[in-house]
């Protein structure tokens, strides 16, 4: 069995992303959850870097790991949510979550085993030119990404307005 250094790095980063994702969802403190989310987003940027997509990795690190986490932290600090967020979950809901998680994990393992490792399918050193990526991001027609960016901006604005309304003192 011949395992390359790229595969070792991929599996290490993937394991860190899985651990931080679980911790982000299961932690009782909201600021810790945001910190774990930051590590997940940084790991995703690292995966893009391992795959050779340097531009996408830089965008992931700047936009998501930088900007969106800052918005989350400001929203959290505005709402003064420093208390513990432990909730009681019914056994039926917990069982359905576990069954769904196991089914998704089985599907991912099946797809990985039957399709092989992703690095073997991607030609190394081939990256789209930045001009072509920029044209696709600003295109308004078929295959353009202006609408998803606008919808994300409106969603983040609504989150910030909601946090300010919740944080405002009642008179």
C-alpha positions as CSV (number, residue, x, y, z in Angstrom):
1,X,0.0,0.0,0.0
2,X,1.6,3.2,-1.2
3,X,0.3,6.3,0.6
4,X,1.6,9.7,-0.5
5,X,2.3,12.7,1.7
6,X,-0.7,14.5,0.1
7,X,-3.0,11.7,1.1
8,X,-1.7,11.8,4.7
9,X,-2.2,15.6,4.8
10,X,-5.7,15.2,3.3
11,X,-6.8,12.6,5.9
12,X,-5.2,14.6,8.8
13,X,-7.0,17.8,7.8
14,X,-10.2,15.9,7.1
15,X,-10.1,14.3,10.6
16,X,-9.5,17.7,12.2
17,X,-12.5,19.1,10.2
18,X,-14.7,16.2,11.4
19,X,-13.6,16.6,15.1
20,X,-14.1,20.4,15.0
21,X,-17.5,20.1,13.3
22,X,-18.7,17.7,15.9
23,X,-17.4,20.0,18.7
24,X,-19.0,23.1,17.1
25,X,-22.4,21.4,17.1
26,X,-22.2,19.7,20.5
27,X,-20.5,22.4,22.6
28,X,-22.6,24.2,25.2
29,X,-21.0,27.6,24.8
30,X,-21.7,29.7,21.7
31,X,-18.3,31.5,21.5
32,X,-16.6,28.1,21.5
33,X,-18.9,26.9,18.8
34,X,-17.8,29.9,16.7
35,X,-14.2,29.1,17.4
36,X,-14.6,25.5,16.3
37,X,-16.5,26.8,13.2
38,X,-13.4,28.9,12.4
39,X,-11.2,25.8,12.6
40,X,-13.6,24.0,10.2
41,X,-13.4,26.8,7.7
42,X,-9.6,27.0,8.0
43,X,-9.4,23.3,7.4
44,X,-11.6,23.6,4.3
45,X,-9.2,26.2,3.0
46,X,-6.4,23.8,3.7
47,X,-8.1,21.1,1.7
48,X,-8.4,23.4,-1.3
49,X,-4.7,24.1,-0.9
50,X,-3.9,20.4,-0.8
51,X,-5.9,19.8,-4.0
52,X,-4.0,22.6,-5.7
53,X,-6.7,25.2,-5.9
54,X,-4.7,28.1,-4.5
55,X,-7.1,30.9,-5.5
56,X,-10.1,29.0,-4.0
57,X,-8.1,28.4,-0.9
58,X,-7.3,32.1,-0.5
59,X,-10.9,33.1,-1.1
60,X,-12.0,30.5,1.5
61,X,-9.6,31.9,4.1
62,X,-10.3,35.5,3.5
63,X,-14.1,35.5,3.0
64,X,-15.3,32.7,5.2
65,X,-12.6,32.2,7.9
66,X,-12.1,36.0,8.0
67,X,-15.2,37.9,7.3
68,X,-18.1,35.6,8.2
69,X,-16.6,34.4,11.5
70,X,-16.0,38.0,12.5
71,X,-19.7,38.7,11.7
72,X,-20.7,35.6,13.8
73,X,-18.5,36.7,16.7
74,X,-19.9,40.3,16.6
75,X,-23.5,38.9,16.5
76,X,-22.7,36.7,19.5
77,X,-21.2,39.5,21.5
78,X,-24.1,41.8,20.7
79,X,-26.6,39.3,22.1
80,X,-24.7,38.8,25.3
81,X,-25.1,35.0,25.1
82,X,-22.5,33.9,27.6
83,X,-24.7,31.4,29.3
84,X,-24.6,27.7,28.7
85,X,-26.8,26.3,25.9
86,X,-27.4,22.8,27.0
87,X,-30.8,21.4,25.9
88,X,-32.6,18.2,26.7
89,X,-33.2,16.1,23.5
90,X,-35.9,13.5,23.4
91,X,-34.7,9.9,22.8
92,X,-36.7,9.6,19.6
93,X,-35.0,12.7,18.1
94,X,-31.6,11.5,19.3
95,X,-32.2,8.1,17.7
96,X,-33.2,9.6,14.4
97,X,-30.1,11.9,14.4
98,X,-27.9,8.9,15.0
99,X,-29.5,6.8,12.3
100,X,-29.2,9.7,9.8
101,X,-25.6,10.3,10.8
102,X,-24.7,6.6,10.4
103,X,-26.5,6.4,7.0
104,X,-24.6,9.5,5.8
105,X,-21.3,8.1,7.0
106,X,-22.0,4.8,5.3
107,X,-22.9,6.6,2.0
108,X,-19.6,8.6,2.2
109,X,-17.5,5.5,2.8
110,X,-19.3,3.7,0.0
111,X,-18.7,6.6,-2.4
112,X,-15.1,7.0,-1.4
113,X,-14.3,3.2,-1.8
114,X,-16.1,2.8,-5.1
115,X,-14.8,6.0,-6.7
116,X,-11.3,6.1,-5.4
117,X,-9.3,9.0,-3.9
118,X,-10.0,12.5,-5.3
119,X,-6.4,13.4,-5.9
120,X,-6.0,10.6,-8.4
121,X,-8.7,12.1,-10.6
122,X,-7.6,15.7,-10.6
123,X,-4.7,16.6,-12.8
124,X,-2.0,18.2,-10.7
125,X,-0.9,21.7,-11.5
126,X,-4.0,22.5,-13.5
127,X,-5.8,25.5,-12.2
128,X,-8.3,27.8,-13.8
129,X,-7.0,31.3,-14.6
130,X,-8.1,34.0,-12.2
131,X,-9.7,36.0,-15.1
132,X,-12.0,33.1,-15.9
133,X,-13.0,32.7,-12.3
134,X,-13.7,36.4,-11.9
135,X,-15.8,36.4,-15.1
136,X,-17.8,33.5,-13.7
137,X,-18.3,35.1,-10.4
138,X,-19.6,38.4,-11.8
139,X,-21.7,36.8,-14.6
140,X,-25.4,37.3,-14.4
141,X,-26.5,34.7,-17.0
142,X,-26.5,31.0,-16.9
143,X,-23.7,29.6,-14.7
144,X,-23.1,33.1,-13.0
145,X,-22.7,33.5,-9.3
146,X,-23.9,37.0,-8.7
147,X,-27.3,35.8,-7.3
148,X,-25.9,33.5,-4.6
149,X,-23.5,36.2,-3.4
150,X,-26.4,38.7,-3.2
151,X,-28.6,36.2,-1.4
152,X,-25.7,35.5,1.1
153,X,-25.2,39.2,1.7
154,X,-28.9,39.8,2.4
155,X,-28.9,36.8,4.7
156,X,-25.9,38.1,6.7
157,X,-27.5,41.5,6.9
158,X,-30.7,40.0,8.3
159,X,-28.7,38.1,10.9
160,X,-26.9,41.3,12.0
161,X,-30.2,43.2,12.2
162,X,-31.8,40.4,14.1
163,X,-28.9,40.3,16.6
164,X,-29.1,44.1,17.1
165,X,-32.9,43.9,17.7
166,X,-32.4,41.0,20.2
167,X,-29.6,42.8,22.0
168,X,-31.4,46.1,22.3
169,X,-32.7,46.7,25.8
170,X,-36.4,46.6,26.3
171,X,-37.9,49.7,27.7
